[in-house]
């Protein structure tokens, strides 16, 4: 919560912040977003990082460049639904 408050202070209330949740931490990320939304901050959104199809062939089971591209495409699709005026 403190991190989101610092982001708000730095970038303003009109900035959309996307909180990403994956596997183990997804429920915690969703709770942070719910708490911020309940506090009146509707510019914080949750996005679930679907790990289906990720190869985890990078160092120490991190994503490879190919998996990073897949994640970027999925995140781009999500951001496109937010109606942001860039």
RAVEN-V74281 format. One line per field, one symbol per residue. phi: phi as a letter, one per 30 degrees, with the letter a starting at -180 (. if undefined). psi: psi as a letter, one per 30 degrees, with the letter a starting at -180 (. if undefined). burial: + if it has 9 or more other C-alpha atoms within 8 Angstrom, else -. Layout:
phi = ???
psi = ???
burial = ???
This chain:
phi = .dddddddddcjddddccccbbhecedddddddedddddjcdccbcbdddddiddhcdehiddddddddddedddeddedddidcc
psi = eeeeeeeeeeflffkkkkkkkkcegeeeeeeeeeeeefggjggklkkkjjgkfkfhgakhglkleeeeeeeeeeeeeeefffhki.
burial = ------++----------++++---+--++-++--++---+-+++++-+------+-+----++--++-++---+--++-------
